[in-house]
Amino acid sequence: MGNFGAPERFNFTALGDGVNLASRLEGLCKQYGVTRAVSETVATEARGAFAFRKLDRVAVKGKSRAVVIFELLGPLGGTAGPEVTAYEAALKHYFARRFAQAIAQLTAFAETDPPSKVLLERCLSFLASPPPPDWDGSWVARSK
């Protein structure tokens, strides 16, 4: 973080891997229909004060390794709705390639919970055309 540019035209900015990842997470918010997405590192550090929902494992543009992402739900102590519990159960099925079981968990909430709709559509697609044997459950984000 600091001033960058020519002496007659300085610009204060932040650069680096963390800034790049934050920008990619902002873009993923739109794709998952959430307002706040954070990395596993942030979720781990803030778990004592905030509640999170595990959203996915995503290879964001510009990264070769996938990162686990979470939705920030709010301050700790609030109650997570049944859609959060169902989603996280479905995500475990998804990672284990049990797409039919994931679909069963997601169907009731797909109309009201955007992440459930996203994962349901992906599971339906994989049920019809399974991923390759070496698939590790990571979703490849093609856009920023």
N, C-alpha and C positions, 0 to 999 in steps of 0.2 A: 504494500500500500504506500502511496506517495505521489509526488509530482512527477509527471512524465511529459516529455516533449521538449521542444526547443525553448531556449530562454525567453523568447518573445511570445511563446504560446504554450504555457504550462497547463496541464490538465491533471487534477487530482483524481486518482482512480485506484482500484484494487485489481490485482491480477493473481492468477495461480489456479491450482487444481480445485481448491475449495470454492472459489468464486465461479469457476466453470461448472462444477457440480450443482451449485445452488441455482445457476441459470437453467440447467437442464431439468432440475426438479420443478422449477416454476412452470416450465413447459409441460411436464408430466401432469401437473395439477389439472390442466385442461383436458388431457386425454382420459384421466380417471374421474373427472367430475368432482374434484375436491378443491378446497380452498387453501389447504396447507399440507405440503409434503416435505418430509425431512429424510435425511440419510439415517442409516443404522447408528452411526456414531452420535448424532444429535439425540436420537431417541434413547440411546443407552445413557448418555450424560444427563438427560432431563427426566428420566423415568420416575424419579422420586417426587417430581412436582407436577408432571403432566401425564395424561393418558394418551395412548397411541393405538392405532390399528395397523397391523402389518399389511401392506398393500401388495407387494410383489418383489420379485428379484429382476432387475432391469439392467441391461447393458445400454447405457446412455450413449448418445452420439459423442464421439471423441474419446471413449473409454473402451478398453479391450476386455476388462473384467466387469462382471455384473455387480451391482450394488443392491442391497436390500433397502427398500424404501418403506416409509411409514406415513400414515395420515395422522397429523396432530389433531386429537379430538377435543382437547381442552384441559382445564386444570384437573388434577387428580381428585378423586372424590365424587365426581359425577358418575352417573350410571350409563354404561354403554348399552345401546339398544340391542335387540335380538339380531338385527341385521349384521352387527359387528361380530358377534359370536358365530353366526352362521357363515359369514364371509371367511373368517379365519379358519374355521373347520374346512370349508370348501378349498381354501388355498393349500392346506395340507394335502387334501386329496389330489388337487391339481399337480403339485410337485411330485406326488407319488404316481402320477399318470392314471389315476382313478377318476376319469373325467365324468363318468355317469354319476358317481357319488357326489362329485362337486356340483354337477348340474342340479341334483336333488336338493342340495343345501341352498343354492342360489335362487332358484325359481321363484320362491315366495317374495323375494325382496328386489328382484330385477327392475321392477317398475318404479320403485321409490328410492333405491339406493344406487347411484351411478356406478360406484366401483363393482357392485354385484352384477350390473348389466354388462360391464366391460369383460369381467371374468367369465360370465355365463356365455357370452358370444364366442370368446376364445375357446372355452371348453367344448362348445357345440362344434366348432370348426375342427378341433383336434379329435373329437369323437368320430367325425366323418373321415378325417384324413390325419391319422396319428403322426406325431413328430418323429424324427429319426431316433434310432436306438440310443445314440450318444447325447440326446437332449437332456439338459440338466435343470429344466424348468425356467430358465432365464428367458425373459422377453426382450427382444432387441428393439429398442426405440429408434425408429428411422428418422424422426424429425426432432428439431430442437424444441 
